[in-house]
Each structure stands twice: as C-alpha cells, then as structure tokens.
Amino acid sequence: MVEIRTAQDGDLPAMLDIYNDIILTTTAVWHSDPHTLQMRQEWFNLKKELGHPVFVAIEEGEVVGFSTIGPFRPWHGYRFTVENSVYVAASHRGKGIAKLLMPPLINSAKELNLHAIVAGIEATNDASIELHKKFGFVEVAHFKEVGYKFDKWLDLKFLELILE
C-alpha cells in the first residue's frame, strides 16, 4: 500500500535519487547535470519559505515518488498561478503513484487561494499529459523546439487547471 504524506528533511536523499535518475534518463526534466544534496536542501528550504507543499509517496518505508507546486513566473502578477511537478521512481512508474500524488497538490493550491496550476510537459510524454488531463487540466499551448537534450530538439506543452 502506498502512503502519501508531507515530505520531511530525511526524505531528501531518496527524492534526490529519483530526480537525478530522471535528469540522466528522461526528457521530463531539462537539466543535464545531476543535482547535489545541498541543491535539494536549498530547494526544499525555499519550498517551505514560500509555503509550497512537497508530498512524498511511501511504499514499504521507501520514498517512491514526490510532487510539489512552485512559482510559475517570478513577477507579482503571476502570484496566484503555480507550476506543478510530479516525479516517480523508474521502478514504480505505471503503478498509479502519480495519480495519488496529484490530489494533495490540487487541494493545497485551493487552500492557498491560488487560481491556476500550470504543467509544463515535454510533448511526447503521453503518460504525464494523460495524467494531468484526468485531473481536469487542458492543453493551452504547444511550443516547438524550445528545449534541447540528448542531442535532439524538444517541444513543450503547457496544460492548465483553473481552480474553482
């Protein structure tokens, strides 16, 4: 059984492992170099400072995924819009864990009186696009060849959920 809970400092090494694997093996994150534990700690501290939740999925005592929201753009006019992120360990993808990590994000955004959640997804990531659509996100933009990774140009889709 998978438990979803608020992330704690002790979860950071496992979250880092998941994130670095995604950096090195997928186009879900457009970084090229793995992150350090210090970078993850700074990221986590900023999340706490901004009041943006981070959730983890725990299975048999192991962190197998995480999700969060964060600023969409740094300007004041965007303060009611956030961008979401959902990451699942390679060994646990396709088991419905991402579906469990989405509702707490959406509920938290509503509790924070936010207006919209945006998801930036590499255009061929059908699993992530379908996941977001199941939660009411709609595609609002498709940017051609705005990213580059693994020696190829990548398209970016934006999906958006307006919160009630």
N, CA, C and O of each residue as an XYZ file, in Angstrom:
656
protein
N       0.844     -1.185      0.000
C       0.000      0.000      0.000
C       0.887      1.246      0.000
O       1.927      1.285      0.658
N       0.460      2.252     -0.744
C       1.216      3.493     -0.869
C       0.590      4.542      0.037
O      -0.623      4.752      0.028
N       1.437      5.190      0.813
C       1.012      6.282      1.697
C       1.525      7.592      1.113
O       2.671      7.670      0.671
N       0.679      8.621      1.110
C       1.087      9.960      0.694
C       1.146     10.818      1.943
O       0.197     10.861      2.726
N       2.269     11.503      2.126
C       2.422     12.389      3.280
C       3.290     13.574      2.902
O       3.913     13.594      1.841
N       3.322     14.560      3.787
C       4.179     15.726      3.587
C       5.635     15.294      3.713
O       5.993     14.518      4.600
N       6.466     15.806      2.815
C       7.881     15.460      2.819
C       8.590     16.026      4.041
O       8.202     17.060      4.586
N       9.622     15.333      4.450
C      10.463     15.746      5.576
C      11.910     15.788      5.101
O      12.249     15.227      4.059
N      12.758     16.461      5.878
C      14.173     16.569      5.509
C      14.807     15.203      5.255
O      15.639     15.068      4.358
N      14.433     14.209      6.021
C      15.002     12.874      5.864
C      14.645     12.203      4.545
O      15.262     11.207      4.170
N      13.652     12.743      3.837
C      13.244     12.189      2.541
C      14.117     12.696      1.395
O      14.081     12.144      0.295
N      14.890     13.732      1.648
C      15.624     14.391      0.564
C      16.595     13.479     -0.189
O      16.637     13.558     -1.416
N      17.382     12.615      0.475
C      18.280     11.747     -0.313
C      17.526     10.867     -1.316
O      17.974     10.707     -2.452
N      16.409     10.305     -0.917
C      15.631      9.464     -1.842
C      15.013     10.308     -2.951
O      14.972      9.889     -4.108
N      14.536     11.491     -2.597
C      13.981     12.391     -3.616
C      15.063     12.800     -4.608
O      14.802     12.907     -5.807
N      16.273     13.028     -4.112
C      17.404     13.376     -4.971
C      17.719     12.231     -5.928
O      17.964     12.467     -7.111
N      17.715     11.005     -5.436
C      17.975      9.851     -6.300
C      16.956      9.762     -7.428
O      17.313      9.520     -8.581
N      15.685      9.958     -7.089
C      14.621      9.917     -8.105
C      14.840     11.019     -9.125
O      14.785     10.774    -10.330
N      15.090     12.244     -8.644
C      15.248     13.394     -9.533
C      16.468     13.226    -10.440
O      16.395     13.495    -11.639
N      17.583     12.782     -9.868
C      18.787     12.617    -10.677
C      18.621     11.535    -11.729
O      19.130     11.678    -12.841
N      17.926     10.464    -11.408
C      17.656      9.437    -12.414
C      16.825     10.025    -13.555
O      17.066      9.720    -14.723
N      15.864     10.854    -13.221
C      15.030     11.488    -14.246
C      15.873     12.430    -15.102
O      15.708     12.470    -16.321
N      16.775     13.189    -14.476
C      17.670     14.069    -15.240
C      18.490     13.254    -16.239
O      18.604     13.621    -17.408
N      19.054     12.153    -15.770
C      20.001     11.385    -16.581
C      19.365     10.494    -17.632
O      20.017     10.131    -18.611
N      18.086     10.131    -17.443
C      17.500      9.115    -18.327
C      16.236      9.530    -19.070
O      15.756      8.782    -19.922
N      15.684     10.706    -18.768
C      14.421     11.102    -19.400
C      14.477     12.549    -19.891
O      15.429     13.281    -19.618
N      13.452     12.933    -20.606
C      13.307     14.328    -21.021
C      12.241     15.047    -20.183
O      11.754     16.111    -20.565
N      11.886     14.458    -19.044
C      10.895     15.093    -18.169
C      11.470     16.326    -17.479
O      10.731     17.251    -17.144
N      12.781     16.342    -17.266
C      13.482     17.484    -16.680
C      14.591     17.853    -17.654
O      15.318     16.980    -18.127
N      14.724     19.131    -17.953
C      15.679     19.537    -18.978
C      17.027     19.993    -18.410
O      17.733     20.773    -19.050
N      17.384     19.520    -17.231
C      18.737     19.704    -16.723
C      19.605     18.627    -17.367
O      19.106     17.595    -17.816
N      20.901     18.884    -17.404
C      21.832     17.887    -17.934
C      22.670     17.237    -16.847
O      23.044     16.069    -16.956
N      22.963     17.992    -15.802
C      23.841     17.504    -14.743
C      23.044     17.151    -13.500
O      22.099     17.855    -13.143
N      23.423     16.058    -12.838
C      22.751     15.677    -11.588
C      22.859     16.780    -10.544
O      23.808     17.564    -10.541
N      21.884     16.825     -9.673
C      21.878     17.786     -8.572
C      22.571     17.175     -7.359
O      22.729     15.958     -7.258
N      22.976     18.040     -6.449
C      23.613     17.594     -5.209
C      22.592     17.625     -4.084
O      21.523     18.219     -4.215
N      22.931     16.982     -2.987
C      22.050     17.015     -1.825
C      21.899     18.447     -1.311
O      20.821     18.826     -0.854
N      22.955     19.237     -1.380
C      22.859     20.637     -0.954
C      21.867     21.406     -1.829
O      21.100     22.221     -1.317
N      21.873     21.159     -3.127
C      20.909     21.809     -4.027
C      19.475     21.410     -3.661
O      18.573     22.247     -3.651
N      19.279     20.125     -3.360
C      17.941     19.653     -2.977
C      17.514     20.278     -1.653
O      16.347     20.629     -1.484
N      18.437     20.418     -0.721
C      18.118     21.027      0.571
C      17.732     22.489      0.385
O      16.771     22.955      0.997
N      18.463     23.213     -0.445
C      18.120     24.617     -0.723
C      16.754     24.715     -1.392
O      15.960     25.596     -1.065
N      16.482     23.811     -2.326
C      15.181     23.754     -2.999
C      14.070     23.520     -1.975
O      13.040     24.195     -1.992
N      14.297     22.553     -1.085
C      13.303     22.205     -0.074
C      13.079     23.365      0.897
O      11.942     23.651      1.271
N      14.147     24.023      1.300
C      14.026     25.178      2.195
C      13.233     26.291      1.543
O      12.425     26.939      2.209
N      13.443     26.531      0.256
C      12.683     27.559     -0.457
C      11.207     27.188     -0.531
O      10.339     28.047     -0.372
N      10.922     25.915     -0.773
C       9.520     25.469     -0.786
C       8.851     25.812      0.543
O       7.743     26.346      0.568
N       9.533     25.500      1.644
C       8.973     25.780      2.973
C       8.788     27.285      3.179
O       7.764     27.725      3.702
N       9.780     28.061      2.765
C       9.720     29.517      2.916
C       8.541     30.115      2.150
O       7.880     31.036      2.630
N       8.287     29.582      0.960
C       7.188     30.083      0.127
C       5.830     29.505      0.516
O       4.796     29.957      0.026
N       5.835     28.508      1.396
C       4.585     27.866      1.786
C       4.060     26.908      0.741
O       2.864     26.618      0.709
N       4.938     26.413     -0.116
C       4.542     25.464     -1.155
C       4.815     24.046     -0.673
O       5.950     23.713     -0.334
N       3.789     23.217     -0.641
C       3.939     21.857     -0.105
C       4.757     20.950     -1.013
O       4.818     21.138     -2.228
N       5.374     19.975     -0.392
C       6.037     18.873     -1.099
C       5.474     17.600     -0.482
O       5.486     17.436      0.738
N       4.987     16.709     -1.318
C       4.429     15.450     -0.861
C       5.293     14.295     -1.349
O       5.890     14.368     -2.423
N       5.355     13.240     -0.564
C       6.070     12.028     -0.970
C       5.117     10.847     -0.953
O       4.164     10.788     -0.175
N       5.411      9.908     -1.843
C       4.712      8.626     -1.862
C       5.652      7.619     -1.221
O       6.806      7.481     -1.628
N       5.143      6.915     -0.207
C       5.940      5.941      0.539
C       5.335      4.556      0.324
O       4.137      4.348      0.518
N       6.183      3.618     -0.079
C       5.761      2.224     -0.198
C       6.784      1.361      0.526
O       7.976      1.395      0.217
N       6.309      0.599      1.481
C       7.167     -0.266      2.297
C       8.354      0.513      2.871
O       9.489      0.036      2.863
N       8.068      1.715      3.366
C       9.072      2.539      4.023
C      10.015      3.282      3.092
O      10.928      3.966      3.556
N       9.811      3.160      1.793
C      10.706      3.765      0.808
C       9.988      4.886      0.058
O       8.828      4.737     -0.326
N      10.685      6.017     -0.151
C      10.148      7.097     -0.981
C      10.209      6.634     -2.432
O      11.284      6.337     -2.952
N       9.034      6.575     -3.088
C       8.968      6.101     -4.463
C       8.473      7.174     -5.434
O       8.366      6.934     -6.637
N       8.172      8.362     -4.897
C       7.741      9.466     -5.738
C       7.538     10.706     -4.906
O       7.453     10.644     -3.680
N       7.458     11.851     -5.594
C       7.164     13.094     -4.889
C       6.508     14.086     -5.834
O       6.601     13.968     -7.056
N       5.844     15.064     -5.240
C       5.171     16.095     -6.018
C       5.229     17.411     -5.259
O       5.392     17.440     -4.039
N       5.092     18.495     -6.007
C       5.138     19.817     -5.407
C       4.522     20.849     -6.343
O       4.249     20.572     -7.511
N       4.315     22.028     -5.808
C       3.966     23.192     -6.615
C       5.012     24.260     -6.329
O       5.655     24.266     -5.279
N       5.164     25.158     -7.286
C       6.107     26.255     -7.123
C       5.715     27.404     -8.021
O       4.785     27.289     -8.820
N       6.425     28.516     -7.893
C       6.076     29.691     -8.697
C       6.072     29.381    -10.189
O       6.927     28.646    -10.682
N       5.106     29.943    -10.898
C       5.046     29.781    -12.347
C       6.026     30.739    -13.021
O       6.823     30.332    -13.866
N       5.959     31.998    -12.643
C       6.884     33.022    -13.130
C       7.142     33.972    -11.972
O       6.297     34.093    -11.085
N       8.285     34.648    -11.954
C       8.685     35.415    -10.761
C       8.010     36.771    -10.562
O       8.263     37.423     -9.549
N       7.169     37.217    -11.482
C       6.588     38.545    -11.363
C       5.304     38.546    -10.538
O       4.567     37.561    -10.511
N       5.055     39.652     -9.879
C       3.940     39.801     -8.938
C       2.581     39.417     -9.549
O       1.740     38.825     -8.873
N       2.379     39.745    -10.783
C       1.097     39.464    -11.435
C       0.778     37.981    -11.557
O      -0.371     37.608    -11.794
N       1.787     37.139    -11.396
C       1.592     35.693    -11.502
C       1.439     35.015    -10.140
O       1.477     33.787    -10.058
N       1.270     35.788     -9.080
C       1.306     35.229     -7.716
C       0.180     34.243     -7.419
O       0.270     33.503     -6.440
N      -0.873     34.209     -8.228
C      -1.977     33.278     -7.995
C      -1.899     32.038     -8.906
O      -2.827     31.231     -8.961
N      -0.775     31.911     -9.611
C      -0.568     30.780    -10.509
C       0.699     30.048    -10.084
O       1.717     30.674     -9.789
N       0.631     28.723    -10.054
C       1.794     27.892     -9.731
C       2.006     26.862    -10.823
O       1.125     26.606    -11.643
N       3.194     26.280    -10.815
C       3.501     25.167    -11.710
C       3.669     23.921    -10.854
O       4.239     23.983     -9.765
N       3.183     22.811    -11.336
C       3.310     21.580    -10.552
C       4.375     20.670    -11.129
O       4.744     20.770    -12.299
N       4.862     19.775    -10.272
C       5.835     18.755    -10.658
C       5.464     17.458     -9.961
O       5.116     17.450     -8.780
N       5.541     16.367    -10.703
C       5.263     15.039    -10.159
C       6.328     14.091    -10.707
O       6.507     13.973    -11.919
N       7.034     13.416     -9.793
C       8.109     12.516    -10.187
C       7.947     11.175     -9.478
O       7.654     11.122     -8.283
N       8.139     10.099    -10.225
C       8.021      8.749     -9.670
C       9.280      7.968    -10.041
O       9.779      8.069    -11.162
N       9.780      7.198     -9.096
C      10.958      6.358     -9.340
C      10.692      5.426    -10.516
O       9.579      4.927    -10.685
N      11.720      5.197    -11.324
C      11.577      4.361    -12.521
C      10.984      2.999    -12.195
O      10.178      2.470    -12.960
N      11.378      2.434    -11.070
C      10.906      1.100    -10.691
C       9.439      1.068    -10.286
O       8.863     -0.009    -10.131
N       8.830      2.235    -10.114
C       7.446      2.291     -9.652
C       6.501      2.995    -10.625
O       5.334      3.215    -10.302
N       6.988      3.345    -11.801
C       6.126      4.009    -12.789
C       5.098      3.032    -13.330
O       5.350      1.832    -13.437
N       3.926      3.575    -13.670
C       2.863      2.749    -14.223
C       2.027      2.045    -13.182
O       1.184      1.216    -13.525
N       2.243      2.359    -11.901
C       1.509      1.708    -10.818
C       0.472      2.625    -10.176
O      -0.114      2.273     -9.152
N       0.239      3.799    -10.767
C      -0.769      4.703    -10.231
C      -0.281      5.627     -9.129
O      -1.091      6.308     -8.500
N       1.006      5.667     -8.884
C       1.524      6.513     -7.804
C       1.355      7.986     -8.131
O       0.999      8.772     -7.253
N       1.600      8.375     -9.365
C       1.428      9.781     -9.748
C      -0.018     10.237     -9.519
O      -0.259     11.377     -9.123
N      -0.968      9.344     -9.770
C      -2.383      9.673     -9.526
C      -2.646      9.963     -8.061
O      -3.504     10.781     -7.731
N      -1.918      9.301     -7.187
C      -2.079      9.543     -5.752
C      -1.406     10.842     -5.312
O      -1.812     11.448     -4.321
N      -0.389     11.263     -6.040
C       0.345     12.478     -5.674
C      -0.324     13.757     -6.171
O       0.015     14.843     -5.702
N      -1.258     13.655     -7.100
C      -1.911     14.851     -7.664
C      -2.954     15.487     -6.742
O      -2.913     16.703     -6.555
N      -3.884     14.729     -6.157
C      -4.928     15.384     -5.354
C      -4.412     16.266     -4.217
O      -4.961     17.348     -4.009
N      -3.374     15.852     -3.464
C      -2.911     16.751     -2.407
C      -2.388     18.078     -2.952
O      -2.525     19.117     -2.307
N      -1.789     18.038     -4.141
C      -1.313     19.282     -4.754
C      -2.466     20.205     -5.101
O      -2.441     21.398     -4.797
N      -3.470     19.642     -5.736
C      -4.625     20.446     -6.146
C      -5.343     20.988     -4.918
O      -5.713     22.161     -4.889
N      -5.544     20.156     -3.908
C      -6.206     20.614     -2.681
C      -5.394     21.690     -1.975
O      -5.958     22.659     -1.468
N      -4.077     21.528     -1.937
C      -3.220     22.541     -1.302
C      -3.295     23.863     -2.043
O      -3.352     24.926     -1.424
N      -3.296     23.801     -3.367
C      -3.392     25.033     -4.161
C      -4.702     25.760     -3.870
O      -4.728     26.987     -3.772
N      -5.779     25.007     -3.734
C      -7.063     25.625     -3.388
C      -7.007     26.256     -2.004
O      -7.482     27.374     -1.809
N      -6.424     25.539     -1.037
C      -6.307     26.056      0.325
C      -5.448     27.316      0.384
O      -5.645     28.166      1.252
N      -4.502     27.433     -0.536
C      -3.640     28.615     -0.607
C      -4.288     29.742     -1.413
O      -3.660     30.768     -1.672
N      -5.545     29.545     -1.805
C      -6.298     30.534     -2.585
C      -5.621     30.877     -3.909
O      -5.637     32.026     -4.351
N      -5.036     29.875     -4.523
C      -4.440     30.061     -5.832
C      -5.521     29.931     -6.893
O      -6.589     29.373     -6.637
N      -5.244     30.442     -8.075
C      -6.246     30.463     -9.135
C      -5.985     29.421    -10.229
O      -6.927     28.882    -10.811
N      -4.707     29.138    -10.508
C      -4.414     28.241    -11.617
C      -3.138     27.442    -11.334
O      -2.220     27.904    -10.657
N      -3.124     26.219    -11.886
C      -1.924     25.385    -11.863
C      -1.552     25.111    -13.315
O      -2.393     24.722    -14.125
N      -0.283     25.321    -13.625
C       0.236     25.068    -14.967
C       1.201     23.893    -14.890
O       1.983     23.774    -13.947
N       1.132     23.034    -15.891
C       2.073     21.917    -16.009
C       2.819     22.072    -17.328
O       2.201     22.112    -18.392
N       4.138     22.160    -17.264
C       4.970     22.179    -18.457
C       5.476     20.771    -18.700
O       6.219     20.228    -17.882
N       5.080     20.171    -19.823
C       5.371     18.755    -20.079
C       5.989     18.592    -21.461
O       5.492     19.141    -22.444
N       7.079     17.831    -21.525
C       7.689     17.534    -22.822
C       6.624     16.853    -23.686
O       5.931     15.941    -23.236
N       6.509     17.307    -24.915
C       5.352     16.988    -25.758
C       5.144     15.509    -26.048
O       4.028     15.110    -26.380
N       6.187     14.678    -25.932
C       5.989     13.249    -26.198
C       5.748     12.447    -24.922
O       5.651     11.221    -24.973
N       5.650     13.124    -23.780
C       5.418     12.440    -22.504
C       3.917     12.190    -22.335
O       3.245     12.839    -21.534
N       3.421     11.240    -23.106
C       1.983     10.957    -23.127
C       1.438     10.567    -21.758
O       0.315     10.938    -21.416
N       2.211      9.829    -20.974
C       1.730      9.396    -19.658
C       1.454     10.603    -18.765
O       0.428     10.643    -18.086
N       2.341     11.573    -18.757
C       2.142     12.765    -17.923
C       1.001     13.627    -18.450
O       0.217     14.170    -17.671
N       0.911     13.750    -19.751
C      -0.179     14.535    -20.340
C      -1.526     13.915    -19.980
O      -2.448     14.623    -19.574
N      -1.643     12.600    -20.126
C      -2.903     11.916    -19.794
C      -3.207     12.000    -18.303
O      -4.363     12.176    -17.918
N      -2.188     11.877    -17.464
C      -2.383     12.024    -16.019
C      -3.014     13.375    -15.715
O      -4.012     13.450    -14.999
N      -2.444     14.423    -16.249
C      -2.953     15.767    -15.963
C      -4.376     15.959    -16.504
O      -5.211     16.580    -15.847
N      -4.645     15.431    -17.683
C      -5.993     15.555    -18.254
C      -7.029     14.852    -17.371
O      -8.164     15.316    -17.261
N      -6.645     13.736    -16.743
C      -7.570     13.034    -15.844
C      -7.981     13.914    -14.664
O      -9.045     13.711    -14.078
N      -7.152     14.878    -14.318
C      -7.455     15.773    -13.205
C      -8.013     17.114    -13.674
O      -8.080     18.066    -12.896
N      -8.410     17.191    -14.934
C      -9.079     18.382    -15.436
C      -8.191     19.405    -16.111
O      -8.678     20.456    -16.527
N      -6.895     19.128    -16.232
C      -6.003     20.043    -16.944
C      -6.349     19.996    -18.432
O      -6.725     18.948    -18.959
N      -6.217     21.136    -19.100
C      -6.425     21.202    -20.541
C      -5.178     21.791    -21.189
O      -4.500     22.646    -20.620
N      -4.899     21.312    -22.387
C      -3.738     21.835    -23.110
C      -4.033     23.254    -23.579
O      -5.069     23.515    -24.191
N      -3.113     24.164    -23.287
C      -3.306     25.572    -23.667
C      -2.190     26.100    -24.565
O      -2.317     27.189    -25.125
N      -1.093     25.342    -24.713
C      -0.002     25.807    -25.580
C       0.883     24.632    -25.976
O       1.022     23.651    -25.247
N       1.469     24.769    -27.145
C       2.452     23.801    -27.642
C       3.581     24.599    -28.280
O       3.419     25.184    -29.351
N       4.717     24.612    -27.611
C       5.885     25.337    -28.090
C       6.802     24.366    -28.829
O       7.166     23.320    -28.292
N       7.166     24.706    -30.033
C       8.002     23.843    -30.868
C       9.487     24.092    -30.597
O       9.945     25.235    -30.579
N      10.224     23.012    -30.389
C      11.679     23.022    -30.320
C      12.243     24.111    -29.399
O      13.153     24.845    -29.784
N      11.700     24.209    -28.189
C      12.188     25.203    -27.221
C      13.201     24.623    -26.244
O      13.806     25.363    -25.470
N      13.392     23.304    -26.271
C      14.367     22.663    -25.407
C      15.293     21.780    -26.216
O      14.990     21.401    -27.347
N      16.442     21.453    -25.609
C      17.413     20.599    -26.282
C      18.043     19.677    -25.255
O      18.609     20.137    -24.263
N      17.947     18.380    -25.490
C      18.528     17.391    -24.587
C      18.711     16.085    -25.366
O      17.933     15.772    -26.267
N      19.737     15.340    -25.007
C      20.041     14.079    -25.672
C      20.188     14.256    -27.191
O      19.762     13.405    -27.973
N      20.794     15.364    -27.585
C      21.086     15.666    -28.992
C      19.846     15.780    -29.873
O      19.878     15.444    -31.056
N      18.751     16.261    -29.276
C      17.560     16.486    -30.100
C      16.758     17.665    -29.543
O      16.826     17.982    -28.355
N      16.010     18.294    -30.422
C      15.127     19.390    -30.035
C      13.862     18.823    -29.407
O      13.358     17.784    -29.833
N      13.354     19.514    -28.390
C      12.173     19.060    -27.657
C      11.079     20.105    -27.707
O      11.339     21.304    -27.605
N       9.854     19.638    -27.864
C       8.681     20.507    -27.789
C       8.165     20.512    -26.355
O       8.368     19.556    -25.607
N       7.507     21.582    -25.989
C       6.944     21.735    -24.647
C       5.461     22.047    -24.744
O       5.053     22.966    -25.453
N       4.666     21.277    -24.028
C       3.234     21.559    -23.923
C       2.946     22.145    -22.551
O       3.510     21.719    -21.543
N       2.064     23.120    -22.533
C       1.546     23.652    -21.275
C       0.116     23.179    -21.122
O      -0.701     23.329    -22.031
N      -0.183     22.605    -19.962
C      -1.549     22.259    -19.603
C      -1.906     23.104    -18.386
O      -1.037     23.444    -17.583
N      -3.177     23.438    -18.254
C      -3.602     24.340    -17.173
C      -4.873     23.840    -16.522
O      -5.768     23.310    -17.180
N      -4.931     24.021    -15.221
C      -6.126     23.740    -14.444
C      -6.530     25.034    -13.734
O      -5.776     25.564    -12.918
N      -7.714     25.530    -14.049
C      -8.265     26.680    -13.324
C      -8.972     26.117    -12.095
O      -9.829     25.241    -12.211
N      -8.613     26.618    -10.935
C      -9.170     26.104     -9.687
C     -10.495     26.774     -9.395
O     -10.663     27.973     -9.618
N     -11.423     25.999     -8.900
C     -12.754     26.526     -8.554
C     -12.711     27.157     -7.177
O     -13.727     27.660     -6.696
